[in-house]
Amino acid sequence: MIKTDFRLPVFLKEICKEDIYLKWLSREATRFYNEDQEVGEYDRTSRFEYRDAIHKAVLRHGEVDAYTGSILNWKLVGRFNAKEAKKLGKQYRVHFADAPVADRIDNAPGSLNITICSWRVFYSKKNLDFAEFLSICSAVTKYAEKKGVQIR
């Protein structure tokens, strides 16, 4: 196995501390690994492989949401507080809409086809592969236009 250097990407140097980035990277890798275990994909992909794939996705295009091109707010990494979220509900979560999250483009367990997007987009796409997500986005847009809704 090739050892990867998980140092803080250059574009994050003034935005996010390295230890916070590394914790985020580890949590995201563990999330993928645990999701695989839930569907019986126990030994196919390691946490290290996920960490490596996520880090490479950040290096490729981590400044912006891979699906919308919107700037991601890396200052929010490591700041989410579950107790506050429970207490304040949607109002609290909306604040984190542009926080970065790793996403499997094809939504297949064990897949290392990973990109970075915002929480807002991640929770819209969550259980869809990219083609399904695009199809739904297209249908929503067409229907809104048909109803005369102005799209920004």
N, C-alpha and C positions, 0 to 999 in steps of 0.2 A: 504494500500500500504506500502511495506517495504521501509524504508529509507536506501539509499545506500551511502556509503562513497566514494566520488569521488576523493580521494587524489591521488597525483602523484604516479604512479607505481614505485617500487623500481628501476627497471632497467633504468628508465628515470631520476633519481635524479641528475646525473652529465651531462645530455644531454639537458634537457628541463626544463624551469621554470614551476612551478605548475600553475600559472595564465594563461600562454600560453596554457598549456595542457587543462585546464578547458574551455578556449575559443574555442579551437579546438573541444573538446567533444560537447560543446553546438552547434557549427556550424554544425557539422556532424549530430547531432540529429535533428536539425531544417531542414537540407536538406532532410532527410528521411520523416519527417513530411510534409513538403511542397510538396514533390513528391506524397505522399499519397493523399493530397488535390487535386492535379492536376488530379488524376484519380478517384476522388470521394470517397476515403476511409477516409472521414473526422474524424470520431470519434473512429476509431478502435484502434489506438495506440497513446499514448501520447509522447510528447517530453521527459518527464522523463523516460518512459519505453525505448525509444531509447537510451537516455544517459546511462542508466543502462546497456543495452545490449552491447553497444559499449565499455563502460568501461570494462565490463567483458571479451569481446573479446581481448582487449588490455592486460589485465592481463593474459589471457590464452596463447597468442602467438603473442603479439604485437611487439616483437623484429624483427621478420622476416615476409616477405610476405607469407601469408598463401598458396598461389598457387605455388610459385617458390622456397621458402626457402631463398630468397635473403634478406640480411640485409636491414632494412628500415632506412631511414635517418630522424630521429626525430628532428634533428637540423633545418630542413627546415619548421617545423610547425610554422605557424603564420608569415612567411616571404614572402609569395606570394604577389606580388603587381600587381593588375589588370592593372594599367596604364603602368607600365613597360612591362608587358606581351603584351599589345596591341601595344606598340611602337616597341618592339624587336621581337615579334612573336614567332615562333617555337624555335628559339635559346634560348629564355628566359625560355620557358616551359620545354625544355629538361633538364635544370638544376634541375627541380623538379620531375624528373621521379621516383626517389626512395623515395619521400615523402609519408608518410602513409595516407591512406584514408580508411574509413569504407565501407564495401560492403555487400549487402544482397546476401548470397550464392545462394538462390533459386530465387532471383529477383522478389519476390511476394510482392505487396503492403501490408503494415502492418506487414510483417514478422520480427521477432526478431532473425532470423537465420543469425547472422552477424559475419563477420570476418574482419581482417585487411590485406590490401594489398598495393602495391605501386600504384602511379598514373598511371604508365606505364601499369600495368596489369588491373587496374580498367577501364581505357578507352578502353582497348582491349575487356574486358568482359562485360562492362557496361549494355547492355540490354539482356544478356544471363543468363540462370541459369547455374549451375556448369556443368551439363551433356552436355549441348549445347557447352559451352566453351571448355570442354575437347575434344569433337568431332571435333571442328574446329582446335584446336591445333594439334590433331592427323593427320588430313587431311593435314595441312600445312607441318608438319614434314615429312609425307610419300611422299608428292609431291616433297619437296626439296631434299629428299634422292634419289628419282627416277631420278631427274635432275642432280644428282651428287654434290649437294651443300653440303659443309662441315658444319656440325652443331656443334657448340661449346659445 
